[in-house]
Amino acid sequence: MSLLPSVFLDAVVSIEIEKQDREFLSIATGFLVGFSIGEKNDQGEPIFHIFLVTNRHVFEQYSNVALRFNKGPGSKRYGLKLVNDKGEKRWHAHPNKDVDVAVIPAAIKLLKNDQMDYFWFPEESMAFRDRIKSLGITQGDEIFVLGFPMGMAGKERKYVIVRGGIIARLDDEIIETEHSFIVDTPVFPGNSGGPVILKPAITSIKGTRPVDKALLVGLVSSYITYEETACSVQTGKPRVVFVKNSGLANVVPMDYVRDVVIPLLPKPGSAANTLPGS
């Protein structure tokens, strides 16, 4: 039995750019999340608004990207303008420029009409800081990292790469000063913006209870580098500095995503309740 719900893969989006002659390159990862507006539709179902989440540093680089979703045996790309005709960005970032989060409302009705294979993470599947503490999620807990490292997104369909790892550091100090926590797993260009999922535990240490549900705990921001210096044999002086991937990565907690989304939700009773995601 898989510990990663298969529908989670349908929430992951390949963010791509067009190179030439309709050839596309996957340059980053995004995923869909849903936040309730606290009301219900005519059928008595909760109304959610759906958003695409990725990194600020991804959207800052481009004025246009393509979003790739699956449909049966194939896939389809949707163009996304990140800047309007006035040169203003159409996406939303965290007010703190050091927080690597970008959010844009998702046209979920378009995906429905096109019968695409998609899923979005509801709030109940997210672990914010208070829930992380109450559940005892901490260093050493296992995680999955989902995304498209090195542009590996498949040809006919979008195929998500799943990698494993553990939480390496998770405490109030690093979250409040660095706006992220650290996981021990190799990530590469293309992983940026990908969801990080807590791996459900089957067993636990005596006196504690396992977290038996897969939870969205954050999104990949960047890998942490270290430097090695090559010195001249003759002079002993440094000649070349190599920057390498340490195998550790920064992850932005979902609290910062919520910070961006909450002001974008319509007020109860407003006509905007029928917009995408309802």
N, C-alpha and C positions, 0 to 999 in steps of 0.2 A: 504494500500500500504506500502510495506517495505521500510524503509529509508536506508537499507543496500543492495547494489546490490548483488544478489545471486552469480554472477560469482566471487566476491571477495573471497568467501569461497573456490573456486577451486584453488586459488593462494596459499592457506595455506597448508603447508606440515608438517606432523608428523615426527619428527626426533626420531628414535627408536634404541634401542640396543637389541641384542638377548640374552635372559637369558639362556634358555636351551631347548632342544627338539623342536626347531623352535618356541618357545614362545618369543614374542617381548614385550618390554615395551617402551611406549612413554616417552621420557625424556626431550624433548624440542620442540619448534616450529620454523619453518622457513617459508619463503614465496618467491615467484618468482617476480622479477622485470625486466623490459626491458628498455634498453637505446639505443637510436638511434645513429648510426655511421655517420649520415649525408649523406647517399647515398641511392639509390633505386635499386631494383632488376630489372630483365628483364621485369617484369610486371608493373613496375612503382610504386611498393610499397616500403615504407621506410624499410630499413634493421635495425633490432634491434638485440642486443646481450642480452641474457637472463642470469640472475644470481640468485642463491639461496642466500638468506640473513638470517643470524641468529646472535647470540652473539658470540664474541670471547671466552667467558668463557665456552661456550658449546663445541665448537670444540677442545679447548685445553685439554679437559678431555679424548678424545677418539682417537684411531687410525682408527677405522671403525665404521660406523653407517649405518642405513637403512633409506631410504626415502619412505614414504608411500603416494600413490596417489590413487584416486578412478577411477573406470571404471564401469559404469553402476551400477548394484546391488552389485558389489564387489569392491575389492581393490587389489593393487599390491605393493610390496616393491622392491626397487632397492638398492643394496649394494653400499656404497660410501666409498672408501678408502681415509682417510684424510691425510695419510702419505705414501710416496712412499717407494720403496725398499731400498733407501739410508737413510731413516729416516727423509726425508725432508717433511715439510708440503705442501700439495697440495692446500691449501686454502690461502686466502689473508686477512690480517688484516689492520686496520688503522695504520699508522705510529706512532700515539700517543697511547702508551700502555694503557692509561686510557680511551680510547674510546672503548666501548664494542660492536664492529662490526666485523663480519667475512663474507666473500663473496667467493663464488666459482662458476665458470661458469657452467651453466646447460646444459645438453645434451638434448635440447628441441626436436631434431629430433627423439630421441628415444621415447619420450612421444607421438610424432605425429604418429610414425609408430605403436606404441602399442595402439593407439586410446584411450589414457587416457583422463580423464576429468581434464583439467588444464586451468589455466588463469595466466597471469602475469600483474603486475601493470606497465603501461606505464608512462613515465615522466609526461604526462599531468594529470595523476591522483595523482601525488605527490605534497605535499606542502612543498617547501623548505623555509628557513627563510625569504627570500625576499617576497615570495608569502604570507606567513603567515602574514607578516606586512601589505602588500597591501590590503589583504582581511579583516584585522581587527580581525583575530583569536586571542583569548586571554583567560584569566582566566574566568571560568564559562561556556565556550562552552562545549557542550556534545561530548562524544567520544564513540566508540565501541572498545573493546579489543578482538582480535580473537586468539584462541590457544587451548592448550590441558592441562589445569591445572590438577595436580595430576595424570597425565597419562591417563586422560579420553579421549580416542581417538576412542572408538567404537571397535567392534569385526569384523563384516563382512565388514563394510565400515569405512572410516575415517570420523568422525563427528566432525566438528569444534564447540567448545564452544564459544558463543558470550556473552560478558558481557558489561554492560554499565558503564559510569562514566563521570567525567568532568575534564577539564584541571584545575589543582590547582595552578600551578605557571609556567609562561612562560615569560621569560625576557632575555635580552642579558647577564646579569651577570651570571645567573645560567648556561646558555648554554656554555658560554666561560670558566667558572671555573670548572663546574661539567660535561660538555659535555653531558648534558641531561636536560630535564625539568620534571615536576612532574604532575602526574595525580592522581585523587582521585577515585580509584577503587581497589577492592581486587584482587591481583594476587598471584599465588602460583607456586611452582616448576612445571615445564612443560610449563608455560606461557613464559618462557625466549625465546626471539627472535620473539615473535608474533607481527603482525602488529597492529598498533593503527590507527583507522580510525575516521576522523572528521565526526560527525553526521550532515547531512544536516539540516538546519534550515528552517522552514516554515514561521515563523514570526520574526520580529526584532524590537528593540526599534526605536521610531520615529527619523528620521535623519540618520539612518544607514540602510544598506542593508544586508539581510541575505545571508549566504553562502549556496547556494541551491544545492551543489554537494558534494558527499562523497569523501573525499580526504585522502590519506595516509600521515600521519604526522610524523610517527616514528615507532620504534620497542621497545618492552618491554625489559628492562635490568634486573631489580631486584626490589623486594619490599623493602620498607624502614622499618627497625625494631626499636623497642624501648624495654627497659628493665624494668622489675619489680623485686624487691628484696624481698624475704621472710626472715623474721627475726625470731630468736629463741624467744619463749615466755619467757623463763627463763632468758636468758642473754641479749636479745635485740640486739644481734649481727646478721649481715647478714649470712644466711646459704645457700640459693639457689637463683640464678639469672635466671629468666625466660626471654627468648628472644621472643618477639611477633611481629606479623605482624601488622603494623600501619594502613593498608588500603590505604597507599600512595605508589606509585611506580615510579621509574625512567624510563624515555622514551628517547631513543637516537634519535635526529632529523635526517631526511633523508639526510641532507647536508653531514653528515659523511659517509653515504653509498655512496653517489656520489663521495666523495673524494677517496674512495677505487676503485670504478668502472672505473672512467675516465682513469687512466693510463693503464687499462687492455683492453680498446677498441682499435681495429686495426686502423692504420692510413688510411685515405682515399686512395683508389686505390690499397690497398694491397690485396694479395690473401686470407688473413685471413677473408675477408668479407663473405666467404661462410661457415664459421664455425657455430656451433650451435647457433640458434637464428635468423639466416638469413631467 
